[in-house]
Amino acid sequence: MERVGFRGVVVALLVAAAAAECPNACSGHGNCGDYDMCTCFRNFAGGDCSERVCPFDRAFADNPKGDLDGNEDVSAPTNTMIVGSQVFPYGTTEEFPAMTDSKGSMLSNTAHEYAECSAKGLCDRKRGECHCFTGYEGSACQRTTCPKDCSGHGTCESIRELAAGDASQIYSIWDADRIYGCKCDPGYHGSACEDRSCPVGVDPLYTDTGDVSVHVTTVTFAIFDAFCQEHLEVEPYYLRRQLLSEDQDFIEESASDEAAFAAAQRRRLLQTPTTLPVPAPTVLPSSVPTTLPTTVPTTLPTTVPTTLPT
């Protein structure tokens, strides 16, 4: 009886050992099933369930996975592969994915299927964390980074937020919360908010077509040259074309009109009364002698000697 009991214990141990032949005992992260195959718990993967699954999000760009079943052929996007995998619980395809709607109907012209690390990073299987490529961040590498963290002179916001802050525009397509950019503080600009903004104002030479006024900010300036200093006169047509718009035809004027026009512009610009020197009047003599002699001697000699010497 003791020998029979001992043999029963040995058989039971052998059966238990045979049922525990899964690799690494599924690493404590799965159940060992038929054919010595591990069925991994959620977020674990690998033959022995020792690998971690990284977070998923919509892919920035879909990638075909190639010959997954090793039959030296890439199946059509309608053929689902690897059903029940922890990485692809709903299966995947070898070509570009053919996405379906909630009713299972196949959709055409689709993209941005869910992918591990959003297809913009590599999964650390030991820690279950994504190592994002340059320019991407987030637990699933699901958003872009802001250049230089906006240099400390702005906030990093999604394209949805930036659109809403610009005249309450609406941006709601697939990347609305995935593409990020800088909203710069006042006084800074540029993609990274690293450039200082200079003061701005309306161009003092700017005019609207058909307008009769010059749109200017407060401007103080003076014109100086030797001629202007001496007579408060400047070349009138230059000022007329640059500063005024009352007379848009720029009609040529006489020399006297030019001088008056120049003085008017100086008074307008400098707001100081300016008087042109008035030339002294030219006085003509009251009387000019114009009387010719009344008589002119015109008498010729009455006789002319004509006798030649003999």
C-alpha angles and dihedrals in degrees: 000000000000090000092050091049092050092050090051091054092049092050091050091051092049091051091050091049091050090052092051100056095113114126112278088345086284087294089270089288101097149019124269110231141167119333089020091284125151121229102204126218120244115297093015126101143166134082091290096029090245096126125085124226116230126222119280132218138154112304119244086214128010119233127201110236099212129212101355097166095046097236092130091247134095110226126219121274090252092064111090117214135192097020114194097021116146089229092046105023092170094040130250140231135243095226127045107312119265103216125212134204126239090279093054094252114149114248126209129216094022133148145163099066118178112280137174110269086359088278087283100096147029124257120237098217093196096055102023091233130132120238101207126214118247111289096027133089143167134088089288097027083250099149140043123249126242115246111265089343087284089296091268090290102095147016128266108235137170122255088250091058093044091052092048090052091052105074091317093287119175122232114175111151124121097286097045092114097029105060113070133189141170125272102201127220117244110285095030134084142165133085090290097031088240098124122085118229119232123218113277134203142158115291105256089219094053121115134169119236108264093009119127098204135070113235105222140156120224104300128176118190141136136211117227135183135128096264093047092047093053101045106011087240129131134181099282103208094057091055092043093055095042105040112021139055104180093099106041096170093064093214114199112251135198123263093259092051090050092057092050092046092051092052091049091055092049091052090049094048100041097027091223125126110254125190122193115224108262111223116234113257115259110242116208121204111269092228134022120197106242101158115124121208109277095218131040119190105242101156114130122203110277095221131038119194107240101166111119119209114268 
